Amino acid sequence: MVSSANSLTLEDSDSGRPFKSRCNSHGPKIEPCDTSGSTSTSSEDTPFSKTRYFLCKSCAQIQQLVPDAKSAYYWVHIKGKKTEVYCDMDNYGGGWTLVASISSSSNNHLLRAEVNCFNATRCVEFTKTSISCRKLADQDIHEIATHEGTFRVDQVTNGYVGFFQIPAGARMFNSECHTYSCPRIITSHVYPYQWESNCRGIRNGYFIVRQSCYRESKRVLYGYPCHSLGIYRNKAGLLFVK
């Protein structure tokens, strides 16, 4: 809800408590959002054109508006749909949107489609125990990963974390790709990031082929189970994007 031309109110979807933030023409451009409590002036007729929520499309956008926002579930607006997502606002700079949970007993996270959503409004549950495979569709992940274009993989069993970016752009992310059909990536296994590549450099990135599986170590990736399940080998995990 808006109390003045530049005053924005954001709601935590669990507590319902409002957060207030200021923005102005010199700040980042945040779209798509509807800050009105009455009929929208937009010509586009969407189910949420009369919402009283301030809807951003990622946790990174929420953090830009509300730097002290806490880790919690928030409503976001993805491709015209109001959706609940878990936002990690505390780790690795915050602003991370949870887009997939990875089961240790399946590889269903390696599908482009939406997988096994928790309910109609919240697809991926945040938990570090008894993790089921749940995933937003790749096209929704593309919409969310527009701030840095960074993907973060948490292997919850051992606490290992890996980061990767796609130099060609986050919209090239493809859960179903295999070896050379996958886009080139750069990786970091520390934060702040220290991007690794090969002789082609970080502007191009490198391929991960089947023979170069990421072994049992701190070097973990999302889509390379290497003839096992979950994250190599048979580990559960979480995928965040920013």
C-alpha positions, 0 to 999 in steps of 0.5 A: 500500500502507498502512503505517498508517491514514493512510499512503498509497503511490502508484506511478509507472507507469513506474519502479514507485518508490513515493511516500509521503504522509500524509493525514488527516480534515482534508485533501481528500476523495479518491475513488475510491481503494483503499489496501488490499493485501488484499481490499477491504471494499467491497461493490462487486466491481471488477477492482481491489478487491484492488489494491496501488496507491493509485488516484486519478482524476486527476493533480490528486488525485495532486498533492494527496497527493504535492506533489513528484510528478514529471511521468510516467505514473501509474495512475488509476481512471476509472469502474471502470477502471485507466488510465495517464495522463500527468501534467504536474506541472511547468507552470502549477501542475501536476496536469494530466492529458493527455486528448487529443493533437491531430493537425495532419492530422485533426479526429478529436479532435472526437468524443465517443468514445474515439479511436485509443488507444495500447494497452489501458491507455494511451490518450494518449501524451505527445509533442511530435513526430509527434503522432497523434490520440488521445483519451479519451472525453468521459465519462472527461474529465468524471470527470477534470476535477473539481478546477478544471474547467479545460481547457488547450490547448497548441499545440505548434508555436508554444508557445502555451497557452490555458485555458478553463472552462465556467461551467455545469460541466466535465461540459458539455464536448462535443467534438462541439458546434458554435457555439451548441450549445456551452456558454458558456466563459471563457478565459485566455491567461496563467497565473496565470489572468486570465479573460476574458468579455463583458458577461455576465461570468465567471459566465455566459461567452460563446459562440464562433461560427463567424465569431469563429474564433480566428486565428493568434495566442496565443489558441488553443482546442480545438474551433474549427478554423475549416474547418482541421484540428487547432488553427487553422490546421492545428496539432498540440496537446495537451489537458490538464484539471485 
